[in-house]
Amino acid sequence: MKGSTHFLQNAFNLNYLFPGKMQKRATILILSICIHTFGFCQIKDTSLNCRIAKDILIKKYKKEKTGGWILLISGAAVTSVGIIVTKNNSLSGAVIEIDGVSLMLSSIPCFIASTLHKNKAVQNVKL
């Protein structure tokens, strides 16, 4: 019991916990931890965060809309090539048509996601 009492009495004494050169290192470590902790406790500027979030959402909107148009146009082109090849009674033309239609259908989620990101960006401006 005497040993634990001795430790509790000297718990905040750096000479007891860290003898010699370790005392300076421990002090620097404790100060750096405190500085980093208080540095992350700052009040956030919500207006800046809203502008950054709006910019990110607008970039996502533009990229997804561009991707949707690329898929739609390339799907239409592949489908038209498939129709031309199918006129020669070829099975590969039907496969090409199916690929083109699937490309066009895959553009729909891109357009939906881009619209959602655009609406979120507009809501960020209103806040």
Backbone as CSV, one residue per row, in Angstrom:
resi,resn,N_x,N_y,N_z,CA_x,CA_y,CA_z,C_x,C_y,C_z
1,MET,0.823,-1.191,0.000,0.000,0.000,0.000,0.866,1.253,0.000
2,LYS,2.015,1.142,0.660,2.894,2.297,0.738,3.421,2.680,-0.641
3,GLY,3.693,1.680,-1.513,4.203,1.951,-2.854,3.179,2.667,-3.721
4,SER,1.914,2.266,-3.622,0.884,2.912,-4.441,0.629,4.338,-3.964
5,THR,0.722,4.575,-2.665,0.555,5.924,-2.137,1.697,6.812,-2.605
6,HIS,2.895,6.245,-2.608,4.057,6.991,-3.068,3.894,7.363,-4.545
7,PHE,3.380,6.444,-5.350,3.165,6.718,-6.780,2.095,7.789,-6.966
8,LEU,1.006,7.723,-6.220,-0.061,8.706,-6.355,0.393,10.095,-5.938
9,GLN,1.254,10.163,-4.932,1.748,11.470,-4.495,2.661,12.084,-5.548
10,ASN,3.380,11.253,-6.271,4.341,11.744,-7.260,3.855,11.542,-8.702
11,ALA,2.557,11.346,-8.897,2.044,11.050,-10.235,2.263,12.210,-11.196
12,PHE,2.236,13.438,-10.706,2.407,14.587,-11.578,3.802,15.188,-11.479
13,ASN,4.689,14.517,-10.833,6.060,14.964,-10.728,6.849,14.332,-11.876
14,LEU,7.276,15.140,-12.841,7.973,14.606,-14.008,9.328,14.015,-13.641
15,ASN,9.955,14.520,-12.585,11.236,13.945,-12.168,11.065,12.502,-11.710
16,TYR,9.940,12.203,-11.105,9.680,10.843,-10.637,9.315,9.927,-11.801
17,LEU,8.438,10.427,-12.719,8.000,9.587,-13.824,9.064,9.423,-14.893
18,PHE,9.774,10.498,-15.219,10.761,10.467,-16.295,12.083,11.024,-15.789
19,PRO,12.952,10.177,-15.297,14.226,10.677,-14.772,15.185,11.047,-15.910
20,GLY,16.048,12.040,-15.676,17.122,12.391,-16.605,16.635,13.053,-17.886
21,LYS,17.193,12.577,-19.019,16.907,13.158,-20.334,15.458,12.932,-20.768
22,MET,14.838,11.931,-20.242,13.461,11.618,-20.616,12.493,12.713,-20.175
23,GLN,12.870,13.498,-19.167,11.980,14.550,-18.679,11.757,15.598,-19.763
24,LYS,12.794,16.010,-20.466,12.654,17.010,-21.515,11.815,16.457,-22.665
25,ARG,12.060,15.215,-23.048,11.305,14.589,-24.132,9.832,14.425,-23.758
26,ALA,9.584,14.052,-22.503,8.206,13.884,-22.049,7.479,15.220,-22.036
27,THR,8.163,16.274,-21.619,7.557,17.602,-21.613,7.196,18.037,-23.024
28,ILE,8.107,17.825,-23.974,7.845,18.187,-25.371,6.690,17.363,-25.926
29,LEU,6.660,16.082,-25.582,5.583,15.215,-26.054,4.225,15.670,-25.514
30,ILE,4.183,15.970,-24.236,2.925,16.405,-23.624,2.468,17.741,-24.204
31,LEU,3.402,18.670,-24.399,3.041,19.962,-24.986,2.555,19.811,-26.424
32,SER,3.212,18.957,-27.211,2.782,18.785,-28.602,1.407,18.133,-28.678
33,ILE,1.131,17.200,-27.769,-0.203,16.586,-27.739,-1.254,17.635,-27.389
34,CYS,-0.956,18.489,-26.421,-1.910,19.540,-26.039,-2.127,20.527,-27.178
35,ILE,-1.056,20.909,-27.873,-1.190,21.860,-28.977,-2.040,21.268,-30.093
36,HIS,-1.786,20.009,-30.446,-2.569,19.372,-31.500,-4.025,19.198,-31.087
37,THR,-4.244,18.865,-29.838,-5.618,18.685,-29.363,-6.387,19.993,-29.426
38,PHE,-5.790,21.075,-28.955,-6.482,22.360,-28.979,-6.597,22.906,-30.401
39,GLY,-5.687,22.537,-31.264,-5.750,22.985,-32.651,-6.941,22.409,-33.394
40,PHE,-7.340,21.205,-33.049,-8.477,20.579,-33.708,-9.806,20.951,-33.055
41,CYS,-9.775,21.735,-32.011,-10.999,22.128,-31.320,-11.461,23.513,-31.728
42,GLN,-10.996,24.008,-32.856,-11.388,25.336,-33.293,-12.798,25.311,-33.864
43,ILE,-13.434,26.454,-33.831,-14.779,26.585,-34.387,-14.664,26.603,-35.905
44,LYS,-15.519,25.810,-36.544,-15.468,25.721,-37.995,-16.258,26.858,-38.625
45,ASP,-15.752,27.337,-39.747,-16.448,28.358,-40.517,-17.411,27.650,-41.457
46,THR,-18.692,27.688,-41.127,-19.670,26.935,-41.905,-19.881,27.533,-43.284
47,SER,-19.706,28.831,-43.427,-19.900,29.427,-44.745,-18.837,28.924,-45.713
48,LEU,-17.607,28.777,-45.242,-16.539,28.247,-46.080,-16.813,26.789,-46.426
49,ASN,-17.258,26.012,-45.438,-17.566,24.604,-45.688,-18.694,24.453,-46.689
50,CYS,-19.691,25.326,-46.630,-20.806,25.275,-47.580,-20.326,25.585,-48.985
51,ARG,-19.421,26.565,-49.100,-18.908,26.904,-50.427,-18.069,25.777,-50.995
52,ILE,-17.252,25.148,-50.146,-16.426,24.033,-50.604,-17.303,22.861,-50.993
53,ALA,-18.312,22.565,-50.173,-19.224,21.465,-50.487,-19.980,21.753,-51.776
54,LYS,-20.379,23.012,-51.973,-21.083,23.370,-53.203,-20.181,23.167,-54.408
55,ASP,-18.919,23.579,-54.304,-17.992,23.406,-55.419,-17.772,21.932,-55.741
56,ILE,-17.648,21.117,-54.704,-17.458,19.679,-54.917,-18.683,19.067,-55.572
57,LEU,-19.868,19.452,-55.102,-21.103,18.911,-55.673,-21.295,19.368,-57.118
58,ILE,-20.924,20.595,-57.431,-21.048,21.082,-58.804,-20.084,20.325,-59.716
59,LYS,-18.878,20.048,-59.233,-17.926,19.264,-60.041,-18.452,17.859,-60.291
60,LYS,-19.014,17.237,-59.242,-19.602,15.907,-59.414,-20.751,15.947,-60.411
61,TYR,-21.579,16.977,-60.296,-22.720,17.134,-61.200,-22.241,17.209,-62.651
62,LYS,-21.236,18.035,-62.907,-20.748,18.202,-64.272,-20.119,16.921,-64.813
63,LYS,-19.325,16.237,-63.979,-18.686,14.997,-64.430,-19.709,13.905,-64.709
64,GLU,-20.699,13.771,-63.840,-21.703,12.727,-64.041,-22.603,13.040,-65.228
65,LYS,-22.896,14.312,-65.431,-23.705,14.686,-66.585,-22.929,14.422,-67.871
66,THR,-21.647,14.770,-67.882,-20.812,14.498,-69.052,-20.710,13.000,-69.304
67,GLY,-20.511,12.225,-68.248,-20.458,10.766,-68.387,-21.757,10.199,-68.922
68,GLY,-22.878,10.744,-68.456,-24.178,10.293,-68.943,-24.355,10.572,-70.426
69,TRP,-23.943,11.768,-70.854,-24.059,12.095,-72.277,-23.138,11.219,-73.117
70,ILE,-21.941,10.960,-72.617,-21.007,10.088,-73.364,-21.603,8.691,-73.520
71,LEU,-22.160,8.142,-72.445,-22.774,6.815,-72.525,-23.975,6.812,-73.459
72,LEU,-24.791,7.862,-73.395,-25.983,7.920,-74.233,-25.622,8.022,-75.722
73,ILE,-24.710,8.902,-76.055,-24.338,9.089,-77.460,-23.598,7.872,-78.003
74,SER,-22.663,7.330,-77.209,-21.951,6.136,-77.687,-22.896,4.948,-77.797
75,GLY,-23.869,4.836,-76.891,-24.866,3.770,-76.991,-25.715,3.903,-78.237
76,ALA,-26.089,5.144,-78.571,-26.869,5.364,-79.798,-26.042,5.004,-81.027
77,ALA,-24.763,5.359,-81.004,-23.901,5.036,-82.146,-23.722,3.525,-82.287
78,VAL,-23.496,2.827,-81.177,-23.317,1.370,-81.227,-24.610,0.687,-81.661
79,THR,-25.738,1.202,-81.194,-27.026,0.627,-81.600,-27.252,0.810,-83.098
80,SER,-26.919,1.972,-83.626,-27.095,2.197,-85.064,-26.160,1.308,-85.881
81,VAL,-24.951,1.089,-85.395,-24.046,0.147,-86.080,-24.617,-1.261,-86.011
82,GLY,-25.175,-1.625,-84.872,-25.791,-2.948,-84.743,-26.963,-3.129,-85.689
83,ILE,-27.738,-2.070,-85.896,-28.871,-2.149,-86.825,-28.363,-2.341,-88.258
84,ILE,-27.309,-1.637,-88.598,-26.747,-1.782,-89.949,-26.204,-3.189,-90.158
85,VAL,-25.512,-3.726,-89.142,-24.946,-5.079,-89.257,-26.071,-6.114,-89.269
86,THR,-27.159,-5.878,-88.576,-28.271,-6.825,-88.525,-28.962,-6.944,-89.887
87,LYS,-28.903,-5.903,-90.698,-29.513,-5.966,-92.029,-28.884,-7.057,-92.894
88,ASN,-27.670,-7.452,-92.555,-26.999,-8.533,-93.278,-27.340,-9.892,-92.675
89,ASN,-28.385,-9.960,-91.854,-28.835,-11.179,-91.176,-27.710,-11.818,-90.366
90,SER,-27.048,-11.013,-89.599,-25.947,-11.503,-88.775,-26.364,-11.501,-87.307
91,LEU,-25.959,-12.555,-86.602,-26.260,-12.637,-85.175,-25.430,-11.631,-84.377
92,SER,-24.241,-11.340,-84.892,-23.393,-10.393,-84.171,-24.009,-8.991,-84.163
93,GLY,-24.802,-8.657,-85.171,-25.470,-7.361,-85.196,-26.460,-7.220,-84.057
94,ALA,-27.178,-8.316,-83.750,-28.128,-8.282,-82.638,-27.393,-8.093,-81.311
95,VAL,-26.245,-8.731,-81.186,-25.446,-8.582,-79.963,-24.953,-7.147,-79.834
96,ILE,-24.546,-6.568,-80.966,-24.077,-5.181,-80.946,-25.230,-4.242,-80.578
97,GLU,-26.417,-4.526,-81.075,-27.584,-3.708,-80.719,-27.861,-3.774,-79.222
98,ILE,-27.807,-4.974,-78.672,-28.050,-5.146,-77.231,-27.006,-4.375,-76.423
99,ASP,-25.751,-4.427,-76.887,-24.704,-3.664,-76.196,-24.982,-2.168,-76.246
100,GLY,-25.434,-1.677,-77.396,-25.734,-0.255,-77.519,-26.887,0.170,-76.629
101,VAL,-27.921,-0.668,-76.576,-29.069,-0.347,-75.721,-28.652,-0.367,-74.245
102,SER,-27.792,-1.320,-73.888,-27.341,-1.371,-72.485,-26.487,-0.153,-72.145
103,LEU,-25.707,0.340,-73.112,-24.956,1.575,-72.872,-25.905,2.754,-72.644
104,MET,-26.942,2.828,-73.459,-27.900,3.926,-73.295,-28.636,3.819,-71.958
105,LEU,-28.978,2.600,-71.548,-29.660,2.429,-70.258,-28.738,2.754,-69.084
106,SER,-27.447,2.487,-69.259,-26.523,2.787,-68.160,-26.288,4.284,-68.003
107,SER,-26.711,5.085,-68.966,-26.572,6.531,-68.807,-27.626,7.105,-67.859
108,ILE,-28.723,6.384,-67.673,-29.815,6.891,-66.831,-29.371,7.121,-65.386
109,PRO,-28.674,6.157,-64.727,-28.224,6.432,-63.358,-27.257,7.615,-63.263
110,CYS,-26.459,7.815,-64.317,-25.547,8.970,-64.305,-26.321,10.276,-64.309
111,PHE,-27.375,10.350,-65.137,-28.189,11.560,-65.165,-28.934,11.767,-63.850
112,ILE,-29.422,10.685,-63.251,-30.129,10.796,-61.971,-29.186,11.286,-60.878
113,ALA,-27.986,10.698,-60.814,-27.016,11.106,-59.788,-26.580,12.553,-59.990
114,SER,-26.416,12.956,-61.256,-26.003,14.341,-61.493,-27.094,15.316,-61.059
115,THR,-28.341,14.959,-61.287,-29.450,15.818,-60.850,-29.497,15.910,-59.325
116,LEU,-29.257,14.786,-58.643,-29.252,14.810,-57.173,-28.138,15.702,-56.641
117,HIS,-26.933,15.615,-57.252,-25.829,16.456,-56.799,-26.106,17.929,-57.098
118,LYS,-26.757,18.207,-58.209,-27.107,19.594,-58.525,-28.102,20.134,-57.492
119,ASN,-29.092,19.335,-57.143,-30.086,19.771,-56.151,-29.454,19.982,-54.782
120,LYS,-28.512,19.123,-54.393,-27.816,19.316,-53.121,-26.996,20.598,-53.127
121,ALA,-26.362,20.897,-54.257,-25.573,22.127,-54.361,-26.478,23.347,-54.247
122,VAL,-27.645,23.298,-54.848,-28.592,24.412,-54.762,-29.084,24.580,-53.325
123,GLN,-29.327,23.471,-52.634,-29.741,23.548,-51.231,-28.648,24.105,-50.348
124,ASN,-27.372,23.807,-50.667,-26.254,24.354,-49.895,-26.199,25.865,-50.021
125,VAL,-26.550,26.403,-51.176,-26.532,27.845,-51.367,-27.618,28.492,-50.520
126,LYS,-28.773,27.849,-50.405,-29.888,28.420,-49.639,-29.599,28.440,-48.147
127,LEU,-28.762,27.474,-47.664,-28.473,27.429,-46.223,-27.595,28.503,-45.798
